[in-house]
């Protein structure tokens, strides 16, 4: 599950929630953090994306329940875990899922509510890049 949010002032975050071999895990991408001198770089021959901070979001509690036809992911977190002190009345962003092959090792499809330009699944910078221009208020 991928939650992308606009924090205002050109500040965006991405909360990527997944399951490793052992446990569910949440990773927070902070794209613009004032004072960052060494961002995390994601690159390939086609391009590069710099993310100011990438960190384990340990305050995000995840529960994944598998069913015969899929799964349900439940995430519980304080807004402050995302760096949001006072959430706005209307959140602007996008939400999506990344689907993998049967082994869980390769992303084969990315599906988002608003962003429909997600056909690339084999290029790390493209997959890390967010598209705030297409974000809308979340229901």
DSSP file (Angstrom, degrees, kcal/mol; ACC not computed):
  #  RESIDUE AA STRUCTURE BP1 BP2  ACC     N-H-->O    O-->H-N    N-H-->O    O-->H-N    TCO  KAPPA ALPHA  PHI   PSI    X-CA   Y-CA   Z-CA
    1    1 A X              0   0    0      0, 0.0    16,-3.1     0, 0.0     2,-0.5   0.000 360.0 360.0 360.0 141.9    0.0    0.0    0.0
    2    2 A X  E     -AB  16  96A   0     94,-2.8    94,-2.4    14,-0.2     2,-0.5  -0.981 360.0-172.9-132.4 119.1    1.3    3.4   -0.9
    3    3 A X  E     -AB  15  95A   0     12,-2.4    12,-3.5    -2,-0.5     2,-0.5  -0.964   5.1-173.1-114.2 122.2   -0.1    6.6    0.7
    4    4 A X  E     -AB  14  94A   0     90,-3.0    90,-2.3    -2,-0.5     2,-0.3  -0.965   9.0-176.7-118.3 129.2    1.2    9.9   -0.8
    5    5 A X  E     -AB  13  93A   0      8,-2.3     8,-2.4    -2,-0.5     2,-0.6  -0.944  27.3-132.1-132.1 147.7    0.3   13.2    0.9
    6    6 A X  E     -A   12   0A   0     86,-2.6    86,-0.4    -2,-0.3     6,-0.2  -0.865  16.0-173.7 -92.4 120.8    0.8   16.9    0.4
    7    7 A X  E     -     0   0A   0      4,-3.4     5,-0.2    -2,-0.6    -1,-0.1   0.403  46.2-110.7 -93.1   1.4    1.9   18.6    3.6
    8    8 A X  E >  S+A   11   0A   0      3,-0.6     3,-1.8     1,-0.0    -1,-0.3  -0.091  94.7  66.7  87.6 165.5    1.6   22.1    2.2
    9    9 A X  T 3  S-     0   0    0      1,-0.3     3,-0.1    -3,-0.1    -1,-0.0   0.850 131.5 -62.0  52.1  40.7    4.5   24.4    1.3
   10   10 A X  T 3  S+     0   0    0      1,-0.2     2,-0.5     0, 0.0    -1,-0.3   0.715 103.5 136.8  61.6  22.2    5.7   22.1   -1.5
   11   11 A X  E <   +A    8   0A   0     -3,-1.8    -4,-3.4    20,-0.1    -3,-0.6  -0.889  28.8 178.1-104.4 126.1    6.4   19.4    1.1
   12   12 A X  E     -A    6   0A   0     -2,-0.5    19,-2.0    -6,-0.2    20,-0.6  -0.936   9.7-167.4-129.4 149.4    5.3   15.9    0.2
   13   13 A X  E     -AC   5  30A   0     -8,-2.4    -8,-2.3    -2,-0.3     2,-0.4  -0.920   7.1-156.9-131.7 160.6    5.5   12.5    2.0
   14   14 A X  E     -AC   4  29A   0     15,-2.0    15,-3.1    -2,-0.3     2,-0.7  -0.990   2.5-161.5-137.7 127.4    5.0    9.0    1.0
   15   15 A X  E     -AC   3  28A   0    -12,-3.5   -12,-2.4    -2,-0.4     2,-0.6  -0.928  10.5-167.1-111.4 108.3    4.2    6.1    3.4
   16   16 A X  E     -AC   2  27A   0     11,-2.8    11,-2.7    -2,-0.7     2,-0.5  -0.855   4.7-170.1 -98.9 120.7    5.0    2.8    1.8
   17   17 A X  E     + C   0  26A   0    -16,-3.1     2,-0.2    -2,-0.6     9,-0.2  -0.945  20.6 139.4-117.1 128.6    3.5   -0.1    3.7
   18   18 A X  E     - C   0  25A   0      7,-2.7     7,-2.7    -2,-0.5     2,-0.4  -0.809  45.6-102.6-150.5-173.5    4.5   -3.7    2.9
   19   19 A X  E     - C   0  24A   0      5,-0.3     5,-0.3    -2,-0.2     2,-0.1  -0.991  25.4-163.9-127.5 128.6    5.3   -7.1    4.3
   20   20 A X        -     0   0    0      3,-2.9     5,-0.0    -2,-0.4     0, 0.0  -0.299  48.3 -84.9 -92.4-174.2    8.8   -8.5    4.6
   21   21 A X  S    S+     0   0    0      1,-0.1     3,-0.1    -2,-0.1    -1,-0.0   0.824 127.8  28.9 -60.9 -29.4    9.6  -12.2    5.2
   22   22 A X  S    S-     0   0    0      1,-0.3     2,-0.3     0, 0.0    -1,-0.1   0.889 125.9 -12.5 -99.0 -49.2    9.2  -11.5    8.9
   23   23 A X  S    S-     0   0    0      0, 0.0    -3,-2.9     0, 0.0    -1,-0.3  -0.934  71.8 -82.3-150.3 163.8    6.8   -8.7    9.6
   24   24 A X  E     -C   19   0A   0     -2,-0.3     2,-0.3    -5,-0.3    -5,-0.3  -0.473  48.8-168.8 -66.5 149.5    4.8   -5.8    8.1
   25   25 A X  E     -C   18   0A   0     -7,-2.7    -7,-2.7    -2,-0.1     2,-0.4  -0.997  15.8-152.8-144.5 146.3    6.9   -2.7    7.7
   26   26 A X  E     -C   17   0A   0     -2,-0.3    31,-2.9    -9,-0.2     2,-0.4  -0.977   9.3-166.1-121.0 134.6    6.2    1.0    6.9
   27   27 A X  E     -CD  16  56A   0    -11,-2.7   -11,-2.8    -2,-0.4     2,-0.5  -0.980   8.8-149.7-123.0 129.8    8.8    3.3    5.3
   28   28 A X  E     -CD  15  55A   0     27,-3.2    27,-2.5    -2,-0.4     2,-0.6  -0.876   5.2-162.1-104.1 124.0    8.4    7.0    5.3
   29   29 A X  E     -CD  14  54A   0    -15,-3.1   -15,-2.0    -2,-0.5     2,-0.6  -0.921   2.1-167.0-102.4 122.1    9.8    9.0    2.4
   30   30 A X  E     -CD  13  53A   0     23,-3.2    23,-2.0    -2,-0.6    22,-0.3  -0.937   2.2-172.4-110.1 109.9   10.2   12.8    3.1
   31   31 A X  S    S+     0   0    0    -19,-2.0    21,-0.6    -2,-0.6     2,-0.4   0.819  72.4  30.8 -76.8 -31.9   10.8   14.5   -0.2
   32   32 A X        +     0   0    0    -20,-0.6     2,-0.5    19,-0.1    -1,-0.2  -0.911  62.9 162.5-134.2 106.4   11.6   18.0    1.1
   33   33 A X    >   -     0   0    0     -2,-0.4     3,-1.8    -3,-0.2    -3,-0.0  -0.970  40.4-121.3-122.9 113.7   13.3   18.5    4.5
   34   34 A X  T 3  S+     0   0    0     -2,-0.5     3,-0.1     1,-0.2    -2,-0.0  -0.223  95.3  22.4 -54.6 138.5   14.8   21.9    5.1
   35   35 A X  T 3  S+     0   0    0      1,-0.3     2,-0.3     2,-0.0    -1,-0.2   0.414  81.1 149.5  86.8  -1.3   18.6   21.7    5.8
   36   36 A X    <   +     0   0    0     -3,-1.8    -1,-0.3     1,-0.2     3,-0.2  -0.489  16.4 172.4 -67.8 128.4   19.1   18.3    4.3
   37   37 A X  S    S+     0   0    0     -2,-0.3     2,-0.3     1,-0.2    -1,-0.2   0.639  71.4  38.2-109.2 -21.4   22.7   18.1    2.9
   38   38 A X  S    S-     0   0    0     14,-0.2    -1,-0.2     2,-0.0     3,-0.0  -0.684  74.3-174.4-132.7  81.3   22.8   14.4    2.0
   39   39 A X        -     0   0    0     -2,-0.3     2,-0.5    -3,-0.2    13,-0.3  -0.252  35.6-100.1 -69.4 162.5   19.6   13.1    0.4
   40   40 A X  E     -G   51   0B   0     11,-3.2    11,-2.9     2,-0.0     2,-0.5  -0.732  40.8-147.4 -82.1 128.7   19.0    9.5   -0.4
   41   41 A X  E     -G   50   0B   0     -2,-0.5     2,-0.5     9,-0.2     9,-0.2  -0.861  14.5-168.2-106.9 131.9   19.5    9.0   -4.2
   42   42 A X  E     +G   49   0B   0      7,-2.9     7,-2.6    -2,-0.5     2,-0.3  -0.976  25.7 167.5-113.6 120.1   17.7    6.5   -6.3
   43   43 A X  E     +G   48   0B   0     -2,-0.5     2,-0.3     5,-0.2     5,-0.2  -0.924  20.5 163.0-138.9 159.7   19.2    6.2   -9.7
   44   44 A X  E >   -G   47   0B   0      3,-2.3     3,-1.1    -2,-0.3    79,-0.1  -0.888  60.6 -81.6-153.7 178.4   19.3    4.1  -12.9
   45   45 A X  T 3  S+     0   0    0     -2,-0.3     3,-0.1     1,-0.2    78,-0.0   0.729 127.4  55.7 -61.7 -18.9   20.6    4.7  -16.4
   46   46 A X  T 3  S-     0   0    0      1,-0.2     2,-0.3     0, 0.0    -1,-0.2   0.638 121.0 -56.4 -90.5 -13.4   17.3    6.6  -17.1
   47   47 A X  E <   -G   44   0B   0     -3,-1.1    -3,-2.3     2,-0.0     2,-0.3  -0.990  46.5-100.4 164.3-172.5   17.5    9.1  -14.3
   48   48 A X  E     -G   43   0B   0     -2,-0.3     2,-0.4    -5,-0.2    -5,-0.2  -0.996  13.8-164.5-146.3 145.5   17.8   10.0  -10.7
   49   49 A X  E     -G   42   0B   0     -7,-2.6    -7,-2.9    -2,-0.3     2,-0.5  -1.000  11.4-153.2-130.4 133.0   15.5   11.0   -7.8
   50   50 A X  E     -G   41   0B   0     -2,-0.4     2,-0.5    -9,-0.2    -9,-0.2  -0.917   7.8-170.2-107.2 130.4   16.7   12.5   -4.5
   51   51 A X  E     -G   40   0B   0    -11,-2.9   -11,-3.2    -2,-0.5   -20,-0.2  -0.985  19.3-143.1-119.0 124.8   14.6   12.0   -1.4
   52   52 A X  S    S+     0   0    0    -21,-0.6     2,-0.4    -2,-0.5   -21,-0.2   0.889  82.0   8.9 -58.6 -42.5   15.7   14.1    1.6
   53   53 A X  E     -D   30   0A   0    -23,-2.0   -23,-3.2   -14,-0.1     2,-0.4  -0.999  54.1-176.4-142.5 138.7   14.9   11.4    4.1
   54   54 A X  E     +D   29   0A   0     -2,-0.4     2,-0.3   -25,-0.2   -25,-0.2  -0.986  27.6 162.1-129.1 119.8   13.9    7.7    4.0
   55   55 A X  E     -D   28   0A   0    -27,-2.5   -27,-3.2    -2,-0.4     2,-0.3  -0.974  45.7 -99.1-144.0 152.2   13.2    6.2    7.3
   56   56 A X  E     -D   27   0A   0     -2,-0.3     2,-1.3   -29,-0.2   -29,-0.2  -0.549  31.1-144.8 -66.8 127.2   11.5    3.3    9.1
   57   57 A X    >   +     0   0    0    -31,-2.9     3,-2.0    -2,-0.3    -1,-0.1  -0.589  31.1 166.5 -95.3  72.1    8.1    4.5   10.3
   58   58 A X  T 3   +     0   0    0     -2,-1.3    -1,-0.2     1,-0.3   -31,-0.0   0.727  67.9  65.6 -63.1 -23.7    8.2    2.4   13.5
   59   59 A X  T 3  S+     0   0    0     -3,-0.2     2,-0.7    22,-0.1    19,-0.3   0.568  81.4  93.6 -76.5  -7.1    5.2    4.4   15.0
   60   60 A X    <   -     0   0    0     -3,-2.0     2,-0.6    17,-0.1    17,-0.2  -0.785  68.7-151.8 -88.9 117.0    3.0    3.0   12.2
   61   61 A X  E     -H   76   0C   0     15,-3.0    15,-2.3    -2,-0.7     2,-0.4  -0.793  15.8-167.5 -90.9 124.0    1.2   -0.1   13.4
   62   62 A X  E     -H   75   0C   0     -2,-0.6     2,-0.4    13,-0.2    13,-0.2  -0.899  13.6-176.2-116.3 140.9    0.4   -2.4   10.5
   63   63 A X  E     -H   74   0C   0     11,-2.1    11,-2.8    -2,-0.4     2,-0.5  -0.994   5.9-168.2-133.0 128.5   -1.9   -5.4   10.4
   64   64 A X  E     -H   73   0C   0     -2,-0.4     2,-0.6     9,-0.2     9,-0.2  -0.970   1.2-171.2-120.4 123.7   -2.2   -7.6    7.3
   65   65 A X  E     -H   72   0C   0      7,-2.6     7,-2.3    -2,-0.5     2,-0.3  -0.958  12.5-149.8-115.4 119.4   -5.0  -10.2    7.1
   66   66 A X  E     -H   71   0C   0     -2,-0.6     5,-0.3     5,-0.2     2,-0.2  -0.632  15.4-177.0 -88.0 144.4   -4.8  -12.5    4.1
   67   67 A X        -     0   0    0      3,-2.9     3,-0.5    -2,-0.3    -1,-0.0  -0.726  45.0 -94.2-126.2 179.0   -7.9  -14.0    2.5
   68   68 A X  S    S+     0   0    0     -2,-0.2     3,-0.1     1,-0.2    -2,-0.0   0.769 125.6  33.8 -66.4 -24.4   -8.5  -16.5   -0.3
   69   69 A X  S    S-     0   0    0      1,-0.0     2,-0.3     0, 0.0    -1,-0.2   0.365 131.1 -51.7-114.8   4.3   -8.9  -13.6   -2.7
   70   70 A X        -     0   0    0     -3,-0.5    -3,-2.9     2,-0.0     2,-0.3  -0.923  63.9 -79.8 164.9-138.1   -6.5  -11.0   -1.4
   71   71 A X  E     -H   66   0C   0     -2,-0.3     2,-0.4    -5,-0.3    -5,-0.2  -0.980  16.5-132.8-157.9 164.5   -5.7   -9.2    1.8
   72   72 A X  E     -H   65   0C   0     -7,-2.3    -7,-2.6    -2,-0.3     2,-0.5  -0.998  18.7-161.3-124.3 127.1   -6.7   -6.3    4.0
   73   73 A X  E     -H   64   0C   0     -2,-0.4     2,-0.5    -9,-0.2    -9,-0.2  -0.937   5.1-170.3-109.4 126.9   -4.1   -3.9    5.3
   74   74 A X  E     -H   63   0C   0    -11,-2.8   -11,-2.1    -2,-0.5     2,-0.4  -0.976   3.1-170.9-117.4 126.0   -4.9   -1.8    8.4
   75   75 A X  E     -H   62   0C   0     -2,-0.5     2,-0.4   -13,-0.2   -13,-0.2  -0.961   4.1-175.6-119.1 132.7   -2.6    1.0    9.4
   76   76 A X  E     +H   61   0C   0    -15,-2.3   -15,-3.0    -2,-0.4     2,-0.3  -0.995  19.6 144.5-127.0 130.0   -2.8    3.0   12.6
   77   77 A X        -     0   0    0     -2,-0.4     2,-0.3   -17,-0.2   -17,-0.1  -0.991  48.5-108.2-159.9 151.9   -0.5    5.9   13.3
   78   78 A X    >   -     0   0    0    -19,-0.3     3,-1.7    -2,-0.3     4,-0.4  -0.639  34.9-122.6 -77.7 145.2   -0.4    9.3   15.0
   79   79 A X  G > >S+     0   0    0     -2,-0.3     5,-2.0     1,-0.3     3,-1.8   0.843 111.1  65.9 -56.6 -32.9   -0.3   12.2   12.5
   80   80 A X  G > 5S+     0   0    0      1,-0.3     3,-1.5     3,-0.2    -1,-0.3   0.772  87.5  68.1 -63.1 -24.4    3.0   13.3   14.1
   81   81 A X  G < 5S+     0   0    0     -3,-1.7    -1,-0.3     1,-0.3    -2,-0.2   0.752 103.6  45.5 -64.6 -21.9    4.6   10.1   12.9
   82   82 A X  G < 5S-     0   0    0     -3,-1.8    -1,-0.3    -4,-0.4    -2,-0.2   0.331 125.2-104.0 -99.5   4.9    4.2   11.5    9.4
   83   83 A X  T < 5S+     0   0    0     -3,-1.5     2,-0.7     1,-0.2    -3,-0.2   0.707  82.0 130.6  79.8  20.0    5.5   14.9   10.4
   84   84 A X      < +     0   0    0     -5,-2.0     3,-0.3     1,-0.2    -1,-0.2  -0.903  30.1 177.1-110.5 106.2    2.0   16.4   10.4
   85   85 A X  S    S+     0   0    0     -2,-0.7     2,-0.4     1,-0.3    -1,-0.2   0.909  80.1  17.5 -74.1 -42.2    1.3   18.3   13.6
   86   86 A X  S    S-     0   0    0     -7,-0.1    -1,-0.3    -6,-0.0     2,-0.0  -0.884  82.0-142.3-134.0 100.2   -2.2   19.5   12.6
   87   87 A X        -     0   0    0     -2,-0.4     4,-0.1    -3,-0.3   -80,-0.1  -0.357  25.1-116.3 -63.9 139.6   -3.8   17.6    9.7
   88   88 A X        -     0   0    0      2,-0.1     3,-0.1     1,-0.1    -1,-0.1  -0.260  23.0-110.3 -69.6 163.5   -5.8   19.9    7.4
   89   89 A X  S    S+     0   0    0      1,-0.2     2,-0.5     2,-0.0    -1,-0.1   0.840 110.4  38.2 -62.8 -33.0   -9.6   19.4    7.0
   90   90 A X  S    S-     0   0    0     47,-0.0     2,-0.5     2,-0.0    -1,-0.2  -0.980  79.1-150.9-123.3 121.7   -9.0   18.1    3.5
   91   91 A X        -     0   0    0     -2,-0.5    47,-3.5    47,-0.3     2,-0.5  -0.775   8.5-156.5 -91.1 132.3   -6.0   15.9    2.7
   92   92 A X  E     + E   0 137A   0     -2,-0.5   -86,-2.6   -86,-0.4     2,-0.3  -0.921  45.1  81.7-108.2 132.0   -4.6   16.1   -0.8
   93   93 A X  E     -BE   5 136A   0     43,-2.6    43,-1.7    -2,-0.5     2,-0.3  -0.937  64.6 -88.5 174.2-150.6   -2.7   13.1   -2.1
   94   94 A X  E     -B    4   0A   0    -90,-2.3   -90,-3.0    -2,-0.3     2,-0.4  -0.977  19.8-155.0-151.7 157.8   -3.0    9.7   -3.7
   95   95 A X  E     +B    3   0A   0     -2,-0.3    18,-2.6   -92,-0.2     2,-0.3  -0.998  25.2 148.7-138.8 141.5   -3.3    6.1   -2.6
   96   96 A X  E     -BF   2 112A   0    -94,-2.4   -94,-2.8    -2,-0.4     2,-0.3  -0.935  34.1-117.3-158.4 179.5   -2.3    3.0   -4.4
   97   97 A X  E     - F   0 111A   0     14,-2.6    14,-2.6    -2,-0.3     2,-0.5  -0.954  11.8-145.9-128.6 149.4   -1.0   -0.6   -4.4
   98   98 A X  E     - F   0 110A   0     -2,-0.3     2,-0.4    12,-0.2    12,-0.2  -0.977  20.2-154.8-113.1 121.5    2.1   -2.2   -5.7
   99   99 A X  E     - F   0 109A   0     10,-3.3     9,-3.2    -2,-0.5    10,-1.6  -0.787  10.0-159.0-101.3 140.0    1.4   -5.7   -6.9
  100  100 A X  E     - F   0 107A   0     -2,-0.4     7,-0.2     7,-0.3     2,-0.0  -0.598  24.3 -93.5-112.3 172.1    4.2   -8.3   -7.1
  101  101 A X    >   -     0   0    0      5,-1.9     3,-1.9    -2,-0.2    -1,-0.2  -0.239  57.2 -87.3 -70.9 172.3    4.9  -11.6   -8.8
  102  102 A X  T 3  S+     0   0    0      1,-0.3    -1,-0.1     2,-0.1    -2,-0.0   0.759 130.0  54.4 -57.9 -25.1    4.0  -14.8   -6.9
  103  103 A X  T 3  S-     0   0    0      3,-0.1    -1,-0.3     1,-0.0    -3,-0.0   0.643 105.8-128.5 -83.1 -13.2    7.4  -14.8   -5.2
  104  104 A X  S <  S+     0   0    0     -3,-1.9    -2,-0.1     2,-0.2     3,-0.1   0.643  82.3 103.6  77.7  14.6    6.9  -11.3   -3.9
  105  105 A X  S    S+     0   0    0      1,-0.2     2,-0.4     2,-0.0    -3,-0.1   0.627  71.0  48.3-105.8 -14.5   10.3  -10.2   -5.2
  106  106 A X  S    S-     0   0    0     -5,-0.1    -5,-1.9    16,-0.0     2,-0.4  -0.991  74.9-129.1-132.2 130.4    9.4   -8.1   -8.3
  107  107 A X  E     +F  100   0A   0     -2,-0.4    -7,-0.3    14,-0.3     3,-0.1  -0.629  28.5 172.7 -73.8 127.9    6.8   -5.4   -8.7
  108  108 A X  E     +     0   0A   0     -9,-3.2     2,-0.3    -2,-0.4    -8,-0.2   0.578  62.5  16.3-112.7 -15.5    4.6   -6.2  -11.7
  109  109 A X  E     -F   99   0A   0    -10,-1.6   -10,-3.3    12,-0.1     2,-0.4  -0.969  52.8-159.3-159.6 142.4    1.9   -3.5  -11.5
  110  110 A X  E     -F   98   0A   0      8,-0.6     2,-0.5    -2,-0.3   -12,-0.2  -0.994  15.2-175.2-122.3 126.0    1.3   -0.2   -9.8
  111  111 A X  E     +F   97   0A   0    -14,-2.6   -14,-2.6    -2,-0.4     2,-0.3  -0.980   4.4 178.7-127.4 121.0   -2.3    1.0   -9.4
  112  112 A X  E     -F   96   0A   0      3,-0.6   -16,-0.2    -2,-0.5     6,-0.1  -0.859  34.3-127.5-121.2 155.9   -3.2    4.4   -7.9
  113  113 A X  S    S+     0   0    0    -18,-2.6    -1,-0.1    -2,-0.3   -17,-0.1   0.926 105.4   9.0 -66.5 -45.7   -6.5    6.2   -7.4
  114  114 A X  S    S+     0   0    0    -19,-0.2     2,-0.7     1,-0.1    -1,-0.1   0.833 112.9  75.9-104.7 -44.2   -5.5    9.4   -9.2
  115  115 A X        +     0   0    0      1,-0.2    -3,-0.6   -20,-0.1    -1,-0.1  -0.619  46.2 171.4 -78.5 113.2   -2.2    8.8  -11.0
  116  116 A X        +     0   0    0     -2,-0.7     2,-1.2     1,-0.2    -1,-0.2   0.415  59.0  88.2 -99.9  -0.7   -2.8    6.7  -14.1
  117  117 A X        +     0   0    0      1,-0.2    -1,-0.2     2,-0.1     3,-0.1  -0.517  54.9 112.3 -95.3  65.5    0.8    7.1  -15.4
  118  118 A X        +     0   0    0     -2,-1.2    -8,-0.6    -8,-0.1    -1,-0.2  -0.011  25.6 116.1-128.8  29.1    2.2    4.1  -13.5
  119  119 A X        +     0   0    0     -3,-0.1     2,-0.5   -10,-0.1    -1,-0.1   0.722  53.9  91.1 -75.6 -20.0    3.0    1.6  -16.2
  120  120 A X        +     0   0    0      1,-0.1   -11,-0.0    -3,-0.1   -12,-0.0  -0.653  38.3 153.8 -81.0 123.6    6.8    1.6  -15.5
  121  121 A X        +     0   0    0     -2,-0.5   -14,-0.3   -13,-0.1    -1,-0.1   0.246  62.1  62.6-130.5  10.1    7.7   -1.1  -12.9
  122  122 A X  S    S+     0   0    0      1,-0.1     2,-0.4   -16,-0.1    -2,-0.0   0.048  85.0  77.7-125.9  26.3   11.3   -1.8  -13.7
  123  123 A X     >  -     0   0    0      1,-0.1     4,-2.1   -79,-0.1     5,-0.2  -0.920  62.0-155.2-140.1 111.0   13.0    1.5  -13.0
  124  124 A X  H  > S+     0   0    0     -2,-0.4     4,-2.1     1,-0.2     5,-0.2   0.892  92.6  50.0 -57.4 -48.7   13.7    2.6   -9.5
  125  125 A X  H  > S+     0   0    0      1,-0.2     4,-2.1     2,-0.2    -1,-0.2   0.910 111.7  49.8 -59.5 -39.5   13.7    6.4  -10.0
  126  126 A X  H  4 S+     0   0    0      1,-0.2    -1,-0.2     2,-0.2    -2,-0.2   0.898 112.0  47.9 -63.7 -39.6   10.4    6.3  -11.8
  127  127 A X  H  < S+     0   0    0     -4,-2.1    -1,-0.2     1,-0.2    -2,-0.2   0.813 114.3  46.0 -72.1 -29.5    8.8    4.2   -9.1
  128  128 A X  H  < S+     0   0    0     -4,-2.1    -2,-0.2    -5,-0.2    -1,-0.2   0.793  91.6  98.3 -80.9 -30.0   10.1    6.5   -6.3
  129  129 A X     <  -     0   0    0     -4,-2.1     2,-0.2    -5,-0.2   -80,-0.0  -0.351  64.6-148.8 -63.2 133.1    9.1    9.7   -8.1
  130  130 A X        -     0   0    0     -2,-0.1     2,-0.3  -118,-0.0     3,-0.1  -0.662   6.1-144.4-100.2 161.1    5.8   11.1   -6.9
  131  131 A X    >   +     0   0    0     -2,-0.2     3,-1.9     1,-0.1     4,-0.4  -0.602  25.3 167.0-125.8  69.8    3.3   13.1   -9.1
  132  132 A X  G >   +     0   0    0     -2,-0.3     3,-1.0     1,-0.3    -1,-0.1   0.749  69.8  73.0 -58.2 -24.4    1.7   15.8   -6.9
  133  133 A X  G 3  S+     0   0    0      1,-0.3    -1,-0.3    -3,-0.1    -2,-0.0   0.769 101.6  42.6 -62.6 -24.4    0.3   17.6  -10.0
  134  134 A X  G <  S+     0   0    0     -3,-1.9    -1,-0.3     2,-0.1    -2,-0.2   0.490  89.2 116.2-100.1  -3.6   -2.3   14.8  -10.3
  135  135 A X    <   -     0   0    0     -3,-1.0     2,-0.3    -4,-0.4   -41,-0.2  -0.272  42.3-173.6 -65.6 152.1   -3.2   14.5   -6.7
  136  136 A X  E     -E   93   0A   0    -43,-1.7   -43,-2.6   -45,-0.1     2,-0.1  -0.832  40.1 -67.5-134.4 170.9   -6.7   15.3   -5.5
  137  137 A X  E     -E   92   0A   0     -2,-0.3   -45,-0.3   -45,-0.3     2,-0.3  -0.462  57.3-122.5 -60.9 134.6   -8.5   15.6   -2.2
  138  138 A X              0   0    0    -47,-3.5   -47,-0.3    -2,-0.1    -1,-0.1  -0.594 360.0 360.0 -82.3 141.3   -8.7   12.1   -0.6
  139  139 A X              0   0    0     -2,-0.3    -1,-0.1   -49,-0.1    -2,-0.1   0.507 360.0 360.0 -68.5 360.0  -12.1   10.8    0.2
